[in-house]
């Protein structure tokens, strides 16, 4: 296999120009330069970009899924990219060998579909929710997993050509899981590589006003789109119980159940339940699709 060409995509809403510039500077300092860098302004104008960076301004906010699909299409149109690396606009590459490591991984394994970075704050701490496995005690334990982190990851363009891109209708939350389940069902590998680090401020996803509603709605859509019929009530029942146990806010619960109802009633796209062999594979990897 020839050396994979790596492209970088960044989605921004225009509210973090200093952080965006710092990220792009860290990309420019990579020992192995990316083949292409695209920045998408998701419903916002873009600040001045460094030379060579392609800017795309969208008239409306298409969400994480829609915006990343635009970036993916732009990179595909260049014809020079084998691997797409998505980076959060307030992240930072603290090492200069990230692009070369990504290329090494994809060059070594043609079946590699997705590589998940480790996300750590400026002290090196990784939040539990940023470890893509149930046993999250050791964020430095890498290996094959069943999902990946949206803030920093690599995607095989061959895989995307086969399984399709991000689920536009999801807008925000669980879009990674939707893509991961489709990749696993098509026999692609997902690798968590903790040595690939995206520095990112410590945050809570609940800072977004639509978080609770879309979390519930999109979980229902995941089940309806991808799970065998027998597992749908198990998956939704498990997450309902977990939400009730964790929630400390009546308002958040109302939003969650509103989203759950929306997920049951609204169209979720084409249903393609995963194979039972995929369920078994996910179980062996430590996360059966019921939690």
Buried (B, 14 or more C-beta within 10 A) or exposed (E): EEEBBBBBBBBBEBEBEEBBBBBBEBBBEBEBBBBBBBBBBBBBEBBEBEEEBBBBEBEEBBBBBBBBBBBBEBBBEEEEBBBBBBBBBBBBBEBEBBBBBBBBBBBEBEEBBBBBBBBBBEEEEBBEEBBBBEEBEEBEEBEBBBBBBBBBBBBBBBBBEBBEBBBBBBBBBBBBBBBBBBBBBBBBBBBBBBEBBBBBEEBEEEEEEBBBBBBBBBBBBBBBBBBBEEBBEBBBEEBBEEBEEEEEEEEBBEBBBBBBBBBBEEEBEEEEBBEEEBBEBBEEBEBBBBE
